[in-house]
Amino acid sequence: MIRQITPPGRRRCSYFPGLTDLLRFAARLRLTITGPSDTFLPGVRALAKESSVDNQEITIKGDPTSNPATCRFTVDRSVYPGGSAYFGSRESAALSPLALKVFEIPEVENILIVENMITVTKSGLEPWPVIGKRIGAKVREHIATGKPAVTEEYARSLPPEQEIRKKIQHLLDREINPAVGMHGGWVELIDVKKNAVYLRLGGGCQGCGAADATLRQGIEKSIRETIPEVGEILDTTDHAAGRNPYYQPRR
């Protein structure tokens, strides 16, 4: 999904569909994914950790996103340093030992690997506390092998930045912006670094939490269908922290 952080002082849209349920879900899910003997305590972060084969503790924290089918898992160490890789299916993950391991879980639909974060979208009705423990176990299994999360061959197979930029701009001009413009909004391509894409959203849709969530999901789907090699997609409009060098506070 498109990563976005609400800047300090900005209130989320109060009429976001299911917001109350989502917040309750967040309270249950914001925890540390630990070993198979640990339990999920509603509203409490488990403090237990599991040791890997090299006796280094591995902590994995699960956080919900605006999409109930998607959860972001943060590992306490870098998994794919300096890179991002998206895999929409097991078949597309041949060059990622980590993604192949996580795809062993039948409910997993797609995976985004960025630095120390693994974002997973699932299908089915199995709750995240159950799926999350299984994902945590698979991530630990991979780390124990010592293999890279994503192979160097994957990076070599990526199209040049200029080619990605050209395809995305064409998509924005021909499809996305005409549709968004009907609602008074627009989407601007700010930059492409490797296969990470930086966008800026504006116009009539800006500032509405419900519209932004729907818009981002639609934009991401269109981009990934057109350029499947794209990794992380960042919205620079509100991305107030972390690795985003393009953030500018709203005026």
C-alpha positions as CSV (number, residue, x, y, z in Angstrom):
1,M,0.0,0.0,0.0
2,I,1.0,3.7,-0.3
3,R,2.8,4.6,2.9
4,Q,1.6,7.8,4.5
5,I,2.0,9.3,8.0
6,T,-0.4,11.9,9.3
7,P,1.7,14.9,10.4
8,P,1.5,16.2,14.0
9,G,-1.6,18.3,14.8
10,R,-3.6,17.0,11.9
11,R,-6.8,15.2,12.8
12,R,-7.9,12.1,11.0
13,C,-11.2,12.2,9.2
14,S,-13.9,11.5,11.8
15,Y,-16.3,9.8,9.3
16,F,-13.8,7.3,7.9
17,P,-15.9,4.1,7.4
18,G,-15.4,1.7,10.3
19,L,-13.0,4.0,12.1
20,T,-14.0,2.9,15.6
21,D,-13.6,-0.7,14.7
22,L,-10.3,0.0,13.0
23,L,-9.0,1.7,16.2
24,R,-10.1,-1.2,18.3
25,F,-8.4,-3.5,15.8
26,A,-5.3,-1.5,16.1
27,A,-5.3,-1.7,19.8
28,R,-5.5,-5.5,19.6
29,L,-2.9,-5.8,16.9
30,R,-0.2,-3.4,18.0
31,L,1.9,-6.0,19.7
32,T,5.1,-7.9,19.3
33,I,5.0,-11.1,17.2
34,T,6.9,-13.6,19.3
35,G,7.4,-17.3,19.6
36,P,4.7,-19.9,19.3
37,S,4.3,-20.2,23.1
38,D,3.4,-16.5,23.5
39,T,-0.1,-15.2,23.6
40,F,-1.7,-12.1,22.1
41,L,-3.0,-9.8,24.8
42,P,-5.6,-7.3,23.7
43,G,-4.3,-3.7,23.9
44,V,-0.9,-4.9,25.3
45,R,2.4,-5.3,23.6
46,A,3.9,-8.6,24.4
47,L,7.4,-8.1,25.8
48,A,8.8,-11.6,25.2
49,K,11.3,-12.1,22.5
50,E,12.6,-15.2,20.7
51,S,16.2,-16.0,20.1
52,S,17.5,-17.0,16.7
53,V,20.2,-19.6,16.0
54,D,22.9,-17.0,16.5
55,N,21.5,-16.2,20.0
56,Q,20.4,-12.7,18.8
57,E,16.9,-11.8,19.9
58,I,14.5,-11.0,17.1
59,T,11.5,-8.8,17.7
60,I,8.8,-8.3,15.1
61,K,6.0,-5.8,15.7
62,G,2.7,-5.9,13.9
63,D,0.8,-2.7,13.1
64,P,-2.5,-2.4,11.2
65,T,-3.0,-0.1,8.3
66,S,-6.0,1.7,6.9
67,N,-6.8,-1.4,5.0
68,P,-8.0,-4.1,7.4
69,A,-6.7,-6.8,5.0
70,T,-3.1,-5.4,5.2
71,C,-0.7,-5.4,8.2
72,R,2.8,-4.0,8.4
73,F,5.4,-6.0,10.3
74,T,8.5,-4.2,11.6
75,V,11.6,-6.3,12.3
76,D,14.2,-5.0,14.8
77,R,16.9,-5.2,12.2
78,S,17.3,-4.4,8.5
79,V,15.9,-7.1,6.2
80,Y,16.4,-5.5,2.8
81,P,18.8,-2.6,3.3
82,G,18.4,0.3,0.8
83,G,15.8,-1.5,-1.3
84,S,12.1,-2.2,-1.8
85,A,10.4,-5.1,-3.5
86,Y,6.8,-5.9,-4.1
87,F,5.5,-9.4,-5.0
88,G,1.9,-9.7,-6.0
89,S,2.0,-13.5,-6.0
90,R,4.1,-16.5,-5.1
91,E,5.0,-16.9,-8.8
92,S,6.5,-13.4,-9.0
93,A,8.6,-14.0,-5.8
94,A,11.2,-16.4,-7.3
95,L,14.0,-13.9,-6.6
96,S,13.0,-13.4,-2.9
97,P,13.8,-16.2,-0.5
98,L,11.9,-14.2,2.3
99,A,8.8,-13.7,0.2
100,L,8.7,-17.3,-0.9
101,K,8.9,-18.3,2.8
102,V,6.0,-16.0,3.8
103,F,4.0,-17.1,0.7
104,E,4.0,-20.6,2.2
105,I,1.0,-19.3,4.3
106,P,-2.0,-19.9,2.0
107,E,-3.8,-16.7,3.1
108,V,-1.0,-14.4,2.0
109,E,-1.9,-12.5,-1.2
110,N,0.9,-10.0,-1.7
111,I,4.1,-8.8,0.1
112,L,6.0,-5.5,0.1
113,I,9.6,-5.7,1.6
114,V,11.2,-2.3,2.5
115,E,14.3,-1.9,4.7
116,N,13.1,-3.6,8.0
117,M,9.4,-3.6,7.1
118,I,7.3,-6.4,5.6
119,T,3.8,-5.4,4.6
120,V,1.4,-8.3,4.0
121,T,-2.1,-8.4,2.5
122,K,-4.1,-11.5,3.3
123,S,-7.4,-13.0,2.2
124,G,-9.9,-15.0,4.2
125,L,-11.4,-14.6,7.6
126,E,-8.5,-15.8,9.8
127,P,-7.8,-12.9,12.2
128,W,-4.4,-11.1,12.1
129,P,-3.3,-12.2,15.6
130,V,-3.4,-15.8,14.2
131,I,-1.9,-15.0,10.8
132,G,0.6,-12.6,12.4
133,K,2.2,-15.3,14.5
134,R,2.6,-17.5,11.5
135,I,4.2,-14.7,9.5
136,G,6.6,-13.9,12.4
137,A,7.6,-17.6,12.5
138,K,8.3,-17.6,8.7
139,V,10.4,-14.4,8.9
140,R,12.5,-15.9,11.7
141,E,13.0,-19.1,9.7
142,H,14.3,-17.0,6.8
143,I,16.6,-14.9,9.0
144,A,18.0,-18.1,10.5
145,T,19.1,-19.3,7.0
146,G,21.4,-16.3,6.5
147,K,20.1,-15.9,2.9
148,P,19.3,-12.4,1.6
149,A,15.6,-11.3,1.7
150,V,15.8,-10.4,-2.0
151,T,18.6,-11.5,-4.3
152,E,20.9,-9.3,-6.2
153,E,19.5,-10.7,-9.4
154,Y,16.2,-9.0,-8.6
155,A,17.8,-5.6,-8.4
156,R,19.6,-6.2,-11.7
157,S,16.3,-7.1,-13.3
158,L,14.6,-3.8,-12.5
159,P,14.0,-1.4,-15.3
160,P,15.9,1.9,-15.3
161,E,14.5,4.8,-13.2
162,Q,13.8,6.8,-16.3
163,E,11.7,4.0,-17.8
164,I,9.6,3.7,-14.6
165,R,9.2,7.5,-14.5
166,K,8.0,7.6,-18.1
167,K,5.5,4.9,-17.7
168,I,4.1,6.3,-14.4
169,Q,3.8,9.8,-15.9
170,H,2.0,8.4,-18.9
171,L,-0.4,6.6,-16.6
172,L,-1.0,9.8,-14.6
173,D,-1.7,11.8,-17.7
174,R,-3.9,9.3,-19.5
175,E,-5.8,7.6,-16.8
176,I,-5.4,8.7,-13.2
177,N,-5.5,12.4,-13.3
178,P,-8.5,12.6,-15.7
179,A,-10.4,10.5,-13.2
180,V,-9.2,12.3,-10.1
181,G,-9.7,15.6,-11.8
182,M,-13.5,14.9,-12.0
183,H,-13.4,15.3,-8.2
184,G,-11.2,18.4,-8.2
185,G,-8.0,16.5,-7.3
186,W,-4.6,15.7,-8.9
187,V,-1.6,13.4,-8.5
188,E,1.9,14.6,-9.2
189,L,5.0,12.4,-9.8
190,I,7.8,13.8,-7.6
191,D,10.6,11.3,-8.1
192,V,11.6,7.7,-8.8
193,K,14.6,6.3,-6.8
194,K,15.5,2.8,-7.9
195,N,12.0,1.3,-8.0
196,A,10.5,3.5,-5.2
197,V,8.0,6.0,-6.4
198,Y,7.2,9.4,-4.7
199,L,3.9,11.0,-5.4
200,R,2.1,14.1,-4.2
201,L,-1.7,14.3,-3.9
202,G,-3.6,17.6,-4.0
203,G,-6.7,19.4,-4.9
204,G,-10.2,18.6,-3.8
205,C,-9.4,15.2,-2.3
206,Q,-6.6,16.6,-0.1
207,G,-7.4,16.7,3.6
208,C,-10.2,14.1,3.6
209,G,-9.2,10.9,5.3
210,A,-11.8,8.8,3.7
211,A,-11.2,10.1,0.2
212,D,-7.4,9.9,0.6
213,A,-7.6,6.2,1.6
214,T,-9.8,5.3,-1.3
215,L,-7.7,7.4,-3.7
216,R,-4.4,5.9,-2.6
217,Q,-5.7,2.3,-3.0
218,G,-6.9,3.0,-6.5
219,I,-3.7,4.8,-7.5
220,E,-1.5,2.0,-6.1
221,K,-3.5,-0.7,-7.9
222,S,-3.2,1.1,-11.2
223,I,0.5,1.7,-10.9
224,R,1.2,-1.9,-9.9
225,E,-0.9,-3.3,-12.8
226,T,1.0,-1.1,-15.2
227,I,4.6,-1.4,-13.8
228,P,4.7,-4.5,-11.5
229,E,8.4,-3.9,-10.8
230,V,7.5,-0.8,-8.7
231,G,8.4,-1.3,-5.0
232,E,7.4,1.2,-2.4
233,I,5.0,3.9,-3.3
234,L,5.1,7.0,-1.0
235,D,2.7,9.9,-0.7
236,T,4.9,12.9,0.0
237,T,1.9,15.1,0.8
238,D,1.7,14.1,4.4
239,H,4.7,11.8,4.9
240,A,6.2,13.7,7.8
241,A,8.9,11.4,9.1
242,G,11.4,8.6,8.3
243,R,13.2,8.2,5.0
244,N,11.1,10.6,2.9
245,P,13.4,13.5,1.7
246,Y,10.5,15.3,0.0
247,Y,8.2,16.1,2.9
248,Q,7.0,19.7,3.2
249,P,4.6,20.7,6.0
250,R,1.2,21.7,4.9
251,R,0.4,25.4,5.0
